Amino acid sequence: CFFAVIFSRYFLANKNISDIIELIAVPIFILLAYLFLTKKHIEPTANEKVPKGSNDFAQGLFIGFINPTQITFWLGYSTYFISIGWMKEDLLFMTSFVVGVCAGSLVMLFIYAYYCKKWFYGNTPKLFTEKVLNKVVGFIFIGLAIMQTGKLIWAAL
């Protein structure tokens, strides 16, 4: 987010960089789909509420770091915010914008995690198990990879 906001004008002025990001998006979406589709479910024992050895937080950071959609999202919105005057092209303003975005995202993710934990470790319907939801997310990433590939082929024609 930070690099996209800081270098938004430079990225948009150089079309080659956005083309490279779009090309890299396809293998990243396939990698993310593979991670979710092959993720093993660890059943918690009777004495614990969360399975031991869970590295979901680190995996979430990794997915957030390599997610190519956030780069293009923040490139577009930061340029839009600058053009309508909501954000100044000053390092202090851009840094405070990014810190605010990160803080808001963190708060929303904590709220999401709180309610998901209550829901998953309560009376969860069998339809919404971790295994099923991981498969759904994996197929969403496959769909994104197919869509991005189609977009690249369409642009080449």
C-alpha angles and dihedrals in degrees: 000000000000096000092044091053096043095047099033095117092046093048093049092047091053108057091186092071094053089047090054091049090052091050093048091049094073098060091040091054089048090050091050091048090051091050093053097040094050098039111128118227114229113204114220116238121243092264099050134062097201123042116252119246092031112159097180093127093055090045090051091052090049092050091047091049097051097037104124094193093069092058094056091040094055093040090058098042097043090052090047092049091049093048094052093043100249091119130033123220092244123121093231093052093044092047092050089049092053092046089051092049091049093047092049091047091049093051092048092048091051090051090048092048092047094054094040090053091051091047099043097045093043124062100322118187111239090239093066103052123145090252093054094045092049089052090050092051090046092053090047088057090048088052090050090050091050091047092049091048090051090048091052092047091047091050091050093055 
